[in-house]
Amino acid sequence: MQYLLKISIDNTEAWRLIAVDGLADLSHVAELISLSFDYADGKMLFNVKGKDYNAGNGGKTDCVEA
């Protein structure tokens, strides 16, 4: 299964549409998002309803929780 994600940056009109395989882990999705906006590698976090989720560093997990 494949998913289409619309990614946007808060308080801007910038957005990207990316396709993600259903078997992709969070670190892979974070890497796709950073590549779509041409960001440098670095530690990735997702914030969902006030809770931070570690997504690794540069597309690779950096701890067991990631």
Contacts in CASP RR format, 6 or more apart in sequence:
PFRMAT RR
TARGET T0000
AUTHOR 0000-0000-0000
METHOD contacts of the structure
MODEL  1
MQYLLKISIDNTEAWRLIAVDGLADLSHVAELISLSFDYADGKMLFNVKG
KDYNAGNGGKTDCVEA
1 21 0 8 1.000
1 22 0 8 1.000
2 19 0 8 1.000
2 20 0 8 1.000
2 21 0 8 1.000
2 22 0 8 1.000
3 19 0 8 1.000
3 20 0 8 1.000
3 21 0 8 1.000
3 22 0 8 1.000
4 17 0 8 1.000
4 18 0 8 1.000
4 19 0 8 1.000
4 20 0 8 1.000
5 17 0 8 1.000
5 18 0 8 1.000
5 19 0 8 1.000
5 20 0 8 1.000
5 29 0 8 1.000
6 15 0 8 1.000
6 16 0 8 1.000
6 17 0 8 1.000
7 15 0 8 1.000
7 16 0 8 1.000
7 17 0 8 1.000
7 18 0 8 1.000
7 33 0 8 1.000
7 36 0 8 1.000
7 37 0 8 1.000
8 14 0 8 1.000
8 15 0 8 1.000
8 16 0 8 1.000
9 15 0 8 1.000
9 37 0 8 1.000
14 37 0 8 1.000
16 33 0 8 1.000
16 36 0 8 1.000
16 37 0 8 1.000
18 32 0 8 1.000
18 33 0 8 1.000
18 36 0 8 1.000
20 28 0 8 1.000
20 29 0 8 1.000
20 32 0 8 1.000
24 32 0 8 1.000
25 61 0 8 1.000
26 46 0 8 1.000
26 53 0 8 1.000
26 55 0 8 1.000
26 56 0 8 1.000
26 66 0 8 1.000
27 44 0 8 1.000
27 55 0 8 1.000
27 56 0 8 1.000
27 58 0 8 1.000
27 59 0 8 1.000
27 60 0 8 1.000
27 61 0 8 1.000
27 66 0 8 1.000
28 59 0 8 1.000
29 55 0 8 1.000
30 44 0 8 1.000
30 46 0 8 1.000
30 55 0 8 1.000
30 56 0 8 1.000
30 58 0 8 1.000
30 59 0 8 1.000
31 44 0 8 1.000
31 58 0 8 1.000
31 59 0 8 1.000
33 44 0 8 1.000
34 40 0 8 1.000
34 41 0 8 1.000
34 42 0 8 1.000
34 44 0 8 1.000
34 58 0 8 1.000
41 57 0 8 1.000
41 58 0 8 1.000
41 59 0 8 1.000
42 57 0 8 1.000
42 58 0 8 1.000
43 54 0 8 1.000
43 56 0 8 1.000
43 57 0 8 1.000
43 62 0 8 1.000
44 54 0 8 1.000
44 55 0 8 1.000
44 56 0 8 1.000
44 57 0 8 1.000
44 58 0 8 1.000
44 59 0 8 1.000
45 52 0 8 1.000
45 53 0 8 1.000
45 54 0 8 1.000
45 55 0 8 1.000
46 52 0 8 1.000
46 53 0 8 1.000
46 55 0 8 1.000
47 53 0 8 1.000
54 62 0 8 1.000
54 63 0 8 1.000
54 65 0 8 1.000
54 66 0 8 1.000
55 66 0 8 1.000
56 62 0 8 1.000
56 63 0 8 1.000
56 66 0 8 1.000
END
